[in-house]
């Protein structure tokens, strides 16, 4: 019985760091810029950066990290994680040119040029097509 208490305590400390009042850092906050595109298309023009992530069978993909990077020096300015239905949304992104990057373990990275323009059709949304990582396969964004 004496051995069970230290083992439980070690497990608790290893898997639940919130016990000490420290909030776990979201992995999307540490996103890094990646670009594996063979062809760089775009920019995709929109007023608000929002959309849905789905796999090749149109099944929503939750917990995809989606980040907005500056176009020139690729600094992360905002990130989020897709919800249970694969949806993502960024508020308050000022007009300008950016790079949108999406990543999730097991899937290839998506990277697209985007241009935020307040006067563009507000109803347009991004479709993030997540593809399994492999040779000649890449995830991609499409404007719908």
N, C-alpha and C positions, 0 to 999 in steps of 0.2 A: 504494500500500500504506500509506503514511503517513496518508492520509485515512481509511482503514478503521478504524484503531485508535481515533481520537477519536470516530467515529460509533458504533462498538460501545460505547465507554465511556459516551457520552451515552445511548444506548438502555438500557444496563444500569442506569444511575443513575435514569433516568426510570421504568422498569418494575419494578425490584427494589430497593426501599429497604432491604431486610433486610440488604444487604451491610455496612451500618454498625452492625449489631447492633440496629437499631430494628425492632420488630415492628409490622406494619401494624395500625392500629386497625380493628376490625370496624365495618362501616357500621351494624349493628344497635345498637351501643352509642351511636350518635348519633341514634337514632330520635326523631322528634318526634310529639307527639300530634296526631291528625287525627280528625275526626268528620264524615262526610258522610251520616249516616243521616237519612232523612226521618222515620222513626219510631224511637223509642228503646224497645226492648222489654227484657225481662229483669227481674231479673238471672238469669243462668244459674248454677245452684247445683252445686258440685262439691267434692270433697275434695282432688283433685289437678288442677292445670291441665296438661292434656295433650291431644293430638289429632293429626289429620292434615289437611294441606292438599291439595286437589285442584281441578282446573279443571272446567268444565261437562261434559266428557266423562269425568270420574272419573279423569283422569290425574294422578298425584302431582305436586306442584309443589315442587321443592327450592329452597332458598335464599330462602324467604320470611322476612322479618324479622317476628318476633312479639314484642311488648313488653307488659309489665304496668305500668300507670300507676295512681297513686293516684286515687281516685274524685273527690275534691274539687278538688285543685289540679293534677291531671294531670302529676305528676312521674314520670319513668321510674324504676321500682325494679328491674326485671329485663328482660333481653331475650335472645333466642336466634334461631337460624336453623334453618329446617326442614332435615332431613337428605335424603338421596337419595330416600327413599320418602315424603317430605312430612311426616314425623313431627316433633313438637315436644313438649317436656316441661320443666316447671319444678319444681325441688325446693325445699323449704323456704319456700314462700310461706305466711306466717301467715294465720290466719283473718281475714276482713274483706271489704270491698267494694272492687272494683277496676274498671278499664277495660282491656280486652284489645284491642290494636290490631295489625293485620297489614297489611304493605305489601310490594309487589313492583312494580318498573317494568313498566308496560303493563297492570297490573290495578288495579281500583279498591280503595280502602282498606276494610278491615273494622274495625268498632268494635262492641264489645259490653260491656254491664255484666255483671260476674261477681261471684259471692259464694263465697268459699272457706269451706267449713264442714266440719270434720274428721269429723262424724258422717253426712255424706251418702254415698250409695252410691259406693264406691271404683271401681266398674267403668265409670262413665260417662266418656265421652270427647267431645271437641269435634270436630265436622266443620267445617273451614274451607273454605267454597265460594268459590273465587277466580273472579271474573268480570272480563272485559276492561273496561277503563275506557271509559266512554261515557255518553251521556245516559240518565238513568233506569236506570242499572245500578250495583249496588254489590256488593261481596263481603260475605259474612256468615258468622257462626258459628252452629252448631246443636248442641245437646246430644244425643248418641245413647247 
